[in-house]
Amino acid sequence: MLAAMPDSAPSPLSAGGVSPRSGGDACPGTLRLHRADDGALARVRIPGGVLSAERADALLAVADRFGDGELHLTSRGNVQLRGLDARCGGELAGLLTAAGLLPSAAHERARNIVASPLAGLDGSPALGPWLTGLDGLVCGSAAAASLSGRFLFALDDGRGDVDALGADVTLIAEGPDALLRIGAEDTVFRVPAADAPRAALLAAEAFLRAAADSGAWRVKDLPDGVRAELVRAIGSTAGEPVHRPRPRTAKAPAPGLVTGPHGNAAAATATTTTVTALCVDVPLGQLTPTQWRLLTGTARRYGNELRLTPWRGIVVPGPFDDGGAAEALRTLAAAGLITAPESPWTGVGACIGHPGCAKSLSDVRAEAGAAVGPVGRLPVYWSGCERRCGHPHGEWIDVVVTPEGHRISHVRGDRRDPPATVRNDPAALAATVAAARA
């Protein structure tokens, strides 16, 4: 068993199931708990964000038994359990294994897969075979156990939503084929759809070989020459190269009724349109037990599935009967979830902040709530320190707490506008954030 990191503790079940790179990778999992100021933290990987109602029940049960009872969504569609007893690791892992949420101890932090949350629901291609295929291949690959907890796969149904998230290996559906993207490269490679999961795994294994000398955790961390050689090597065995620039802005599904094709119809009603799913956003990604039970109960009544999105939202697939969708949406709204795009909470995110994190300089969640106002054109993310844990990608407003005050800047991919700093004035802070988002 590896010695614990300064802020993490390995579970008894991690013996024989950790990668040789784990000593330098403190990314939390379920076999290595992270020490936070509000207790230990576990991150449960949910490939593609897809949960059955039964597995959702199991997550709530362990949150209630070992933690603060709440479920915290991440920017990769995973679930964090907070406030855990640091000694619960073995029992926690055992219960998650029994529920099917931990199929491989060696690969539990390598199962980072995001997928288009509306795939197959609004006229777009379904991604289920890719998701189950890739997850199975990752768990069956000895080499893949060495992937860091930061390495990310993305499965995009062609709309470009998760393609914009900056994954290390991306598969994009295009007719009978798939397009394979490595990092942020504008050149993709066409492969048969049936071969797509294996092509993604082989690309990840090729990355590990390329990263052996540099110690890089992700494709973007490779030296330029090594990264170029990696892409050439993958291209030599993959299919036809295609020029397809990666989208720069990740567009989350709008909260409301999903009717398709290719989009939400928040104004539609179940009496005039067939509703295939409900989409809700979660204020600051934090779900109470009551909210989680309502969502799982709705899922059990209809499609028996929840899809956690990389934007801290949840899609409940149907189909829904006449009137059922609208009534379910009203119930979820009454419980405090975001069910319409015009909610002032739409696009507002924040790290856990103080007092949950010792590195945070303020209670950014309370500050974000106090600053909530008119819906902004751009998302905003509040960070309690320079690490910006969980921040979005693409174009957004970055609010970071510093010793000098709150620094606010407009981020466009890799570019950042000159910031403005607001010092100790909540009203001015709210006004500056609102103006930046507009």
C-alpha positions, -999 to 999 in steps of 0.1 A, spaced: 0 0 0 13 34 -9 19 59 19 -8 85 22 -5 119 4 -5 149 28 -42 155 20 -54 120 12 -56 86 27 -57 53 8 -85 28 16 -76 -7 28 -90 -20 -5 -65 -1 -26 -37 -26 -20 -27 -41 -53 -51 -17 -71 -32 15 -75 -12 26 -105 26 32 -103 18 69 -109 -5 73 -80 22 87 -57 22 119 -76 -15 121 -84 -36 133 -55 -68 134 -75 -95 120 -51 -113 87 -57 -131 62 -35 -100 42 -26 -80 73 -17 -100 98 3 -91 135 2 -88 153 35 -108 185 36 -118 209 64 -153 195 65 -141 159 67 -129 133 42 -140 135 6 -146 107 -19 -151 112 -57 -172 84 -73 -167 81 -110 -199 78 -130 -189 71 -166 -210 92 -189 -229 104 -159 -253 75 -163 -270 61 -132 -298 37 -127 -323 46 -100 -310 17 -79 -274 29 -80 -285 64 -73 -302 51 -42 -269 34 -32 -250 67 -35 -276 85 -12 -273 56 13 -235 59 16 -237 97 18 -262 95 46 -243 67 64 -208 81 62 -210 117 52 -230 149 53 -260 133 35 -257 155 5 -245 147 -30 -221 171 -48 -220 171 -86 -187 178 -104 -177 193 -137 -172 159 -151 -206 144 -142 -192 126 -112 -204 126 -76 -185 137 -45 -194 126 -10 -182 151 17 -180 151 54 -169 115 55 -152 98 85 -116 93 73 -118 57 86 -148 47 65 -128 40 33 -129 2 33 -166 -1 42 -175 27 17 -156 10 -11 -172 -23 -3 -207 -9 -5 -200 9 -37 -186 -23 -52 -217 -42 -42 -238 -16 -60 -218 -19 -92 -202 15 -88 -167 3 -84 -160 -25 -109 -122 -23 -108 -101 -12 -79 -71 -7 -102 -91 16 -126 -114 35 -103 -98 69 -110 -92 61 -147 -129 59 -155 -133 95 -164 -157 96 -193 -181 124 -201 -208 120 -227 -234 143 -244 -263 141 -219 -291 143 -244 -276 117 -267 -304 95 -282 -331 116 -266 -337 144 -290 -329 129 -324 -292 127 -319 -273 93 -320 -274 72 -288 -240 66 -272 -247 37 -249 -227 11 -268 -197 34 -269 -199 42 -232 -202 6 -220 -176 -5 -245 -150 21 -236 -156 17 -198 -152 -21 -202 -120 -17 -223 -105 8 -198 -112 -15 -169 -97 -45 -188 -65 -27 -197 -35 -31 -174 -19 -1 -189 -50 21 -184 -47 17 -147 -17 41 -150 -39 70 -163 -41 98 -139 -73 109 -123 -72 140 -145 -71 122 -178 -105 126 -196 -124 108 -223 -153 125 -241 -181 109 -262 -199 135 -283 -231 128 -302 -222 153 -329 -236 185 -313 -202 196 -300 -212 200 -263 -186 177 -247 -162 180 -276 -157 216 -263 -146 204 -228 -110 199 -236 -108 161 -231 -76 142 -238 -94 117 -261 -127 125 -278 -150 104 -300 -175 123 -321 -204 106 -338 -207 114 -375 -231 92 -395 -218 56 -397 -184 67 -384 -166 82 -355 -141 110 -354 -112 106 -330 -97 137 -316 -65 138 -295 -64 167 -271 -73 200 -287 -59 191 -322 -79 205 -351 -72 173 -371 -93 143 -363 -92 108 -376 -122 89 -391 -127 54 -377 -157 30 -381 -182 35 -353 -179 -1 -342 -142 4 -336 -145 37 -318 -141 25 -282 -110 5 -289 -95 34 -309 -100 56 -279 -84 32 -256 -54 26 -279 -50 64 -281 -49 66 -243 -23 38 -241 -2 56 -268 -4 87 -246 10 68 -217 40 56 -237 46 91 -250 43 106 -214 67 81 -198 97 104 -199 79 137 -193 56 126 -165 27 145 -181 -8 137 -167 -27 150 -197 -22 154 -235 -20 192 -231 9 188 -206 31 170 -232 60 190 -247 50 203 -281 73 180 -300 61 149 -281 25 158 -285 30 163 -323 47 129 -325 19 113 -305 -7 126 -330 14 114 -359 17 79 -344 -20 76 -338 -27 90 -373 -5 63 -388 -28 35 -375 -62 54 -375 -83 63 -405 -87 93 -428 -76 126 -413 -103 153 -413 -100 190 -404 -125 198 -377 -116 225 -352 -127 218 -316 -157 240 -305 -145 267 -282 -176 270 -261 -194 241 -243 -232 246 -245 -250 229 -217 -286 216 -222 -311 242 -212 -333 232 -181 -368 223 -190 -386 197 -212 -365 179 -238 -385 173 -270 -359 174 -298 -346 171 -323 -313 185 -312 -324 208 -284 -347 217 -255 -381 231 -260 -386 247 -226 -419 263 -237 -434 230 -249 -460 212 -229 -466 175 -225 -501 179 -240 -489 192 -273 -454 175 -277 -439 142 -269 -415 148 -241 -385 125 -241 -367 138 -210 -365 164 -183 -335 185 -177 -328 203 -144 -298 222 -131 -286 221 -95 -277 253 -77 -240 252 -71 -241 214 -78 -252 205 -43 -282 182 -38 -301 176 -6 -314 141 2 -350 153 -6 -340 166 -40 -321 134 -48 -350 112 -38 -374 133 -59 -351 128 -89 -346 91 -84 -383 87 -78 -391 104 -111 -365 82 -128 -380 51 -114 -415 61 -125 -403 65 -161 -370 55 -177 -352 43 -145 -322 64 -154 -305 96 -144 -278 113 -165 -255 137 -146 -241 164 -168 -207 181 -168 -225 213 -161 -238 201 -127 -272 193 -140 -293 161 -143 -313 147 -172 -341 123 -165 -349 103 -196 -385 93 -203 -407 90 -223 -432 108 -202 -470 103 -202 -494 131 -209 -491 157 -181 -465 137 -162 -436 157 -174 -450 191 -166 -461 179 -132 -427 164 -125 -410 196 -135 -432 217 -111 -424 193 -83 -387 196 -89 -389 234 -91 -407 235 -58 -378 215 -43 -354 243 -53 -340 228 -86 -335 249 -117 -362 240 -142 -362 269 -167 -334 289 -184 -347 322 -169 -338 312 -134 -313 337 -119 -292 306 -108 -287 295 -144 -249 295 -152 -238 303 -117 -211 280 -102 -187 279 -74 -161 258 -57 -168 244 -22 -151 275 -6 -147 282 31 -153 265 55 -151 232 35 -117 240 20 -88 253 40 -72 270 10 -103 291 2 -101 327 13 -138 332 17 -173 316 16 -177 319 -21 -210 300 -22 -226 325 1 -211 353 -20 -223 338 -52 -258 335 -37 -258 371 -25 -247 383 -60 -274 363 -79 -294 387 -101 -306 389 -137 -298 360 -159 -264 366 -176 -254 358 -211 -222 341 -198 -217 316 -170 -199 328 -139 -177 307 -116 -166 318 -82 -133 304 -68 -120 308 -33 -84 307 -44 -61 306 -75 -66 269 -80 -101 274 -94 -112 238 -87 -140 227 -110 -140 258 -132 -158 256 -166 -143 257 -201 -148 279 -231 -161 314 -224 -170 325 -189 -166 350 -162 -139 341 -137 -143 355 -101 -113 346 -79 -108 357 -43 -74 371 -36 -58 389 -6 -65 421 -25 -102 414 -31 -123 397 -58 -107 396 -92 -131 394 -121 -121 386 -156 -136 375 -189 -121 342 -201 -123 331 -237 -106 297 -240 -69 304 -235 -73 341 -235 -82 363 -205 -92 400 -206 -76 424 -182 -93 419 -148 -112 443 -125 -107 440 -87 -135 448 -62 -125 452 -26 -148 447 4 -180 460 -13 -208 433 -18 -230 457 -38 -202 467 -61 -191 431 -65 -226 420 -75 -229 449 -100 -195 442 -115 -202 405 -119 -236 412 -135 -221 437 -159 -194 412 -169 -219 385 -175 -241 407 -197 
